[in-house]
Structure formats: C-alpha cells, structure tokens
Amino acid sequence: MYYYQAPDNSLHALDSQAFKYLLPAGSKSITAAQYTTLTAPPAPTAAQIIAQFETAVQDYLDTFAQTWNYESILSAASYANSTVAQFKNEALALIAWRDEVWSSCYAAEAAIQAGTQSMPASPAAFIANLPATPARPT
C-alpha cells in the first residue's frame, strides 16, 4: 500500500503507484504509521467517557432489578405503592439502592471532573465502586 496526504489534508491509500496520477496535485507520500495516526479516531473526551459510565450504571440497575423479576429499575419502582407487601418492600429496597447508586455515581463524576479522583479504566471498574446490591426483602 502507498499512502498520501493531499494539500487539503485529505488522505489517500493506493494499491499501486501506477494510480498516483489520480491524486490531487501536490499530494505527498506519508508512511503507513503516519496514515494510521491520522486516520485514528480521536480519544473520547471526559464527558463522553462519563456518559458511557452513566449508561453502564443504568444498565447495572436494570439488570439487577431483573434478577428480582422486574423488567427494569423503573418497573420495580412502580410497585412502591403496591397493596402486596412483598412487591412494596422490594420496590422500596430497590428505590433506596438506586438513589444511593446515583448519588455515589454523581459524586464520583464530580471528583473525576475536579481532578481529585482518577478516571476509572472502564465502566466495570466504575461500577465496582458503587454501593453494593441490596438483599431481597422477605
């Protein structure tokens, strides 16, 4: 492969130098490493990473609620006023846990943005530091 950068900074990869005549005038040869660097997606911003963490937290809440046979944490919360004691108690336990999780999540995000806490390596690492899941009421 042969790599070129045109004056307008567009990048071109050719299988053969025989097609070099198709390149914009003034194109310069670059190395494969330069081409790879120039075509690499930009690193995600802190805001994008935090958004990924928040999505993972919501998935974590929903997935745990499903272990108690609710469709999601929102579905579980809808039972807070249930006339069935078991459903009501489960809903209240999950609501309290959800509130602790989001409070902890937002506090961690604020600390990350303030530079007092390092950015976790992954959403899973972020979730590992959130409050533990509750015990199911009997």
Secondary structure, 3 states (H helix, E strand, C coil): CEEEECCCCCEEEECCHHHHHHCCCCCEEECHHHHHHHHCCCCCCHHHHHHHHHHHHHHHHHHHHHHCCCCCHHHHHCCCCCCCHHHHHHHHHHHHHHHHHHHHHHHHHHHHHHCCCCCCCCHHHHHHCCCCCCCCCC
